């Protein structure tokens, strides 16, 4: 991704974050915030094919609010990109999902993926924000930074 393209993408994330901050003033409810963030991201980022949250529920990653084709309802434990991000406590950027060991293909059209951890107000990992694209290498560091910023807003002020 070119520097110009990355800076344009970063600026788009900045605009989304400002819009979400305004919307999030209406409620602190994490589920409402997740749904709002996903809807806005999915429609403002043309390279997003599937956009959503997986929540940690009783040791499972269970689908939360999302936009796009049908999702896996519960991800196989300790397998795939979402579990890797949750275990590491750090973002995972995958240019080609077919090269990621243990990748879970909820939709065969997904080609690349980025996942960032979702933390509650105490800093505990409570899920992940997961985005897929139909294009190979669709995501870069601007996406990681933008999505991390938005994930911190879910349980933030």
Secondary structure, DSSP 8 states (H G I E B T S, - for coil): --HHHHHHHHHHHHHHHHHHHHHHTT---HHHHHHHHHHHHHHH-TT-SEEEEEEEETTEEEEEEEESS---SEE-TT-HHHHHHHHHTS-EEES-GGGSTT---SSTT--EEEEEEEE-TTS-EEEEEEEEESSTT---HHHHHHHHHHHHHHS--
